[in-house]
Amino acid sequence: MFDRSTAALLRRAFGPLVRRGHLSVRLPDGQTLVFGDGGLPRAGIRFTDRRAVWALLRDPDLQFGELFMQGRLQVEEGTVYDVLELFLRDAKGVPPGPFVQLLDRWRMALRPLLQRNRPNRSRANVAHHYDLDDRLYRLFLDSDRQYSCAYFETGDESLEAAQLAKKRHIAAKLLVEPGQRVLDIGCGWGGLARYLAEVAGAGHVSGVTLSTEQLEAAQRLGAASPASASLDYRLEDYRATQGPFERIVSVGMFEHVGRGNHDAFFRQCRELLTEDGVMLLHFIGNSDVPDFNNPWIEKYIFPGGSLPSLSECTPAIERAGLVVTDIEVLRLHYARTLRLWRERFMARRDEALALYDERFCRMWEFYLSMSETAFRYQDIAIFQIQLARRQEAVPLTRNYIEERKAALRAREAALSG
């Protein structure tokens, strides 16, 4: 019989978290513990060895994902997303145990060291995630390979339609005028830059990235664009970029800057921006108090990453001499994006297995599942901050956004026709 004290610890840890739904937990000796009220979702997990149980109890933030990757925590009913949903949807207000609280304080103290993203380290951190086999991203991203939060105007759009709406929404808020010079910091596969040149009419768009894989694809796709003469993609750290630019956009890159570099980032953006310039910063952030990065994400997915709170980045914006002209919070848009990514990845999981191995596929499934639950049940959101050097650089009301989006839709239709 499994140690009764260990089973009691599991009941004490899981009971307050899983109050709704149904979770069965099979222990190494065959004993089964049941949690919840019997409703939905239903999920079941099995521990293959006693050490796996103790590892999860000791450090759940890190060990849940590691044990799933190793196959020592197996999902026997439902999916790993269902298990995470059961644990997280009622987790607010449930204090962690004393040892986990100690771990949390230690991880908070380590933040400055983990986020010390100097140029060489930034390059290595980017390569860890973005220089994976390009075929992997084709399995689940839209055809334009937008690897950031889509924008769901009605809630039931396809991934392709929602990603196009995201590019349109950003272009409208950037107030791009024909002939303007635009900088895209962290340009990914270059899709947004192509949209700004082809549809919004920017005169020249420079995209900078630290990923060699993304750069190769961006340059290849850019060469095939009807606006190829207006596109320039470079392997370059934002700290080395030369200006000036009338418009600057950065989508999904600020999470890799690190809190210690916020001042340098915003000072550089101000220096690169013309006097009447406008910038749009789109990033994943913490809508609660500042916190440390999830340790599993830090170790396996985004080393050196951070999810800044507004209270952490707005002081640096002010010190740089930039003016906040608009803030929009996209709350559940990324949860829906991640759901579609996960469904597409799982539908083509065999192809991912052919590229890598079973452990990698479990890691990727856990990453997409955990990220979605974070946006649904934890204090994680997308922030879009519009910035300028002068407050007169943008209109007094937000009416211009829908007006510009209507004009962009018309240009899209004309180009596709």
N, C-alpha and C positions, 0 to 999 in steps of 0.2 A: 504494500500500500504506500502511495506517495506520502511524503512527510506532511502530517496534518497542519503543522505550523506554516508551511509554504503555501498550502491551499488556502489557509486563513488569510495570509498576506495578499494573495491574489483577490480574494473576496473583498478585502478592505480597500485594495487599489482600484479594482474594476467596478465595484458596486456603486459608488457615488457618481461614476462617469456614465455608465450604461443604465440609464433609468427608463428609456423608451426603446422599443425594438426588441430584438432577440439576439443574444450572443452566447454561443456555446463554446467552452474552452476545454479541450481534451488534453489531459496531462499525460506524461510519459508512461504512467502505469495503467492507463486506460480510464481512469476516473474522469468524469465530466462535470464541470461547473457551468451553471446557466445563469445569465444576467439579463435584466430588462423586464418589460411587461408583456412580452410575447408578441408585440406588434412588428411593424416593418421599420427598417429593413431587417432581414434575417441573415446572420452570418455565423460561421463556425471556424475556429482555428484549432490547430494542434501543435503542441510543443513536442519536438522529437527527443529532447534530452533535458535533464534537470538543470544543467547549467544555463540553458537558454531561458528558463523561467527566471532564474536569479539575475541574469544579464538584463532582461527587460525591466524587472522591478528596480534594479539599481540605476539604470540610465535609459528610460523609455525614449527620450528624444533622439538618441543615437542608435540604440539597439533595436528598436522596432524594425527600421529599414534594413539594418545589417542582418538580423536574423531571418527576415523575409528573403533577402538576397541569397543567403547561405542555405535556404531550405530548412532551417531549424525551426522556423515558425511557418507552418503551412496553412493555407486557407482551404478548408474542406467544404464550406458552404458559402455561396455568394462570392464576392470579389474583395480584394484588399481595400478598394475604395469603400465598400460597405462596412468593413471593419473600422476603418478610420472615421467614417461618419458616425458610427455608434459611439466611438470614444470621444469625438470632438464636439458634437453638436450640443451637448449639455455640459461641456467642460468648464465653461465660465463660472467662476465662483467656487470651484473645487480646488482647494489649495494643494500643492504638491507636498510630498513627504519631506521630512527634515533633510535627508541626504540629497534629494533632488534640488531642494532650495539652496543647499550649499553649492551644488554643481552649477546652478543658475548664476549665483554670485560670482563664482570663479570664471564662468564663460563671459559674463558681463565685463569683468576686469580684463579679459584677454582681447576684447574687441579692438583696441588700438593696434595691437600687434598683428592680429589676423587681417586687418583692413589696411595694412601699411603698403599700399599699392603704388610703389615706385615703378617707373617705366618698364624695367626688365621683369619685375614680378607681375605687372599687369599683363605683359605679353604672354607669360607662362600660364597665368590664370585663364586668359581668353582661349589659349590653345587647348587647355584641358577639356573644355566643353564645345567650343565652336569649331575646332579643327577635327572633329570626328568625321567619319566617312560621310560625304555629302549625300549619299544614297539614303542614309538613315532619315534625314530631315524631309526627304521627298516622300517618305512613307505616310507622314501625318500632317504636314503643312499644306497650305493652299498653294495653288499653282504659281503664285508670285513669291512664295516663301517668306511670308510675314511671320516672324518668330516673336510676336508681341501681341498684346491684348487687342482683340477685334472690337468693333463697335456695333452693337445690335440695336438698330433703330426701332424694330418691331418685336424682336425677341425670338423670331422663328426663321431668321434668314439662314441660308447656307453659310459655311465658313468663308467661301470665296466672296459672297456678297457683303458679309460683315467686315472682312478685311479691306475690301474696297471702300466701304463706308468709313473705316478708320482713317485711311489715307486722305479721303475727301474732307473729313472732319478736321484733321490736322492742317491740311493745306488752307482751309478756310480761316482757321484761327491764326495761321501764319501771315495772312494778308499778302500772299505772294502776288507781285505785279510783274507783267512781262518785262523781260530783260534783266531782272534782279539777280544778284549773286547770292547763292544759298549754300550754307554748310550743313551737312548731315553728319553729326558726331556719333559714331557707332552705327554705320550704315547697313550692317548686315549684308544680305545678298543684293542690296541696291534697289529694291522695289519702290520704296518711298521716293528716293532720288529720281527714279525714272518717272514716277507719277508727277512730281513737281516740275520736271522738265517737259514732259509730253503733254500733260493736261493743264497744269497751272500756268505754264508758259514762262517758267524761270529761265533767265538767259544763260546761267551757268550754275551747275550744282556740283559741289565737291563732296564726295563721300569718303570719310576716313574710317578705317577699321584696323584692329590688331590681329584679325584672323586671316591667315593665308588662304584657307579654303574658301571663305566668304569672298575675299578679294578676287580670287580667280573667277568665281561664278559671277560676281558683280561686273567685272570687266567684260566677260564673255557676253552676258545678257545686255550690258550697256552698248556693246559694239553693234548688236542687232537692233537697237532701238532707233526709231525714226528721229529721235533727238540726240543721237550719239555724239554729235559735235558739242553738245552742251553738258556732257557728263564726264566727270573726272573722278576716278576711284583710286585711293592711295592707301598703302600700308603705313599708317602714321598714328602716333600718339597725339591726342588732342593738345597736349602741352607744347608740341612742336609745330602746330598749324599756324600758317601765316594768313592774315586777312587783308583788307576788311571784307565783311559780308553784310548785305542788307537784311538777310534773314538767317537764323540759325535754328536747327531742329535737332533734337536728340531723343530717340525713342528706345527705352530699354537698356540704356548704357549707364545712366547715373548710378544704378545699383552696384556697379563695379568700380566706382570712384573711391569709396571709403570715406568715412567721416573726417579723417585727418586731412583729406585733400579737398574738402568742400570749398574752402576759401580760394585755393589755387584754381579750381575748376571755374568758379563764377567770375573770378578776376580775369581769367583768360577769355571767357565768353564776352565779358564787357569790352575787353580790348579788341576782340575780333569784330564786334558789332559796330556798325556805323551809328552816327548820332541819332538818326531817326529809325534805327533798326528794331526788329522784333524777334524774339526767341520763343520757342515752344519746347518745354521740357516735359517729357512723358516718362514716368517711372513707377515702379512698384514701391509702395511705402507702407509704413506702419501708421494706422490711424489712431493708435493708442500711444502710450508713453514709449520712449526709446527702449529698444530691446536688442539682445544679441541675435545673430543669425542662427537659424536652426543648425545644430552641429552635424546632422546627417547631410543636409544640403551643402554645408561648408566643406565637408570631407569628400563627397562623391560627385557633386553637381557643379556648384559655383564657388570654388575657393576664393577667398578674399571678398566675397559679396556682402552686401548689407541692404537692409530695407529701412531707409531713413524715415523718421517722423518729420512732420512739417516743422516741429519745434527745433529740429536739428539743422535743417537746411535753410530755413528762412533767415536766420541771423547771418549766415554766410552771404546770402543774396543781398541783404542790406549793407553788409560791410563792403561788398564789391561795388556798391554804387548803382545797382540795378533796381528797377521799380517793378513790383508785382502788379500786373494790370488785370490778371484774371486767374482764378483757380477753379478747376472742375475736378470732381471726384467721381471716377467710374467705379462703382461698387461691385456689382456682380457680373460685369461684362467679361472679366477674365475667368471667372468660374465657368461660364458657358463656353468660352474659348477652349479652356483646358478639357472640358467634357468632350468637345468635338475632337480635339487632338487625341485624347485617350481612346475614344471609340475607333478612330481611324488607325491608330497605332496597333491596337489589339486585333483589329480586322486583318492586319498585315504582319502580325507578330512573327510568322514563319519566315518572312523575308528579313526581318531584323535578326532572327536567330541565325540565318545564313551568313549575315555580315559579322556578327559577334558570337555570343554564346548565351546559354540559359541564364547565367548570373547577370549578365548585362541586361537581358530582357526583363528580368525581375526588377532590376534597379530602375530601369526606365518606366516600367509600369508603376512602381512605387512613387517615383518622382512626379509623374503626371497626376496620380491619385492624391498624393499628399498636398500638392500645390492647389488642386481644386478644392479640397476640404479646407485649406487655409483661407482661401478667398470666400468660401461660403460661411465658415463658422468661427474664424478668428479675425483679428483686427488688421487685416491686410486689404489694401485697395490700390487702385491706380490713381495717381495724381497727374493732372496736366496743369502746369504752371506757365502762364504767359508772362514774359518779361520784356522790358524795354529800358533804354537809357533815359527816355523822356516819356512822361505819362501822356503827352499829346500824340504819341506815335500810333495809338489805336483809337477807334471810335469810342464815343461816350457810352453807347449802349451795345448790347450783344446782338442786336438785330442783324448786323452785318454777317454773322456766322451763317445763318440760314440763307441769306441772300446770296452769299458766295457759294454755298453748297449747291444751290439751285443752278448757278452758272456753271459750276464744275460738272454737275450731272449732264447739262446740255452739251458740254464739250466732250465728255465721255461718249455720249450717244453719237455725236458727230464723228468721232474718231473710230468708233466700232462699226459705224454704218459704211 
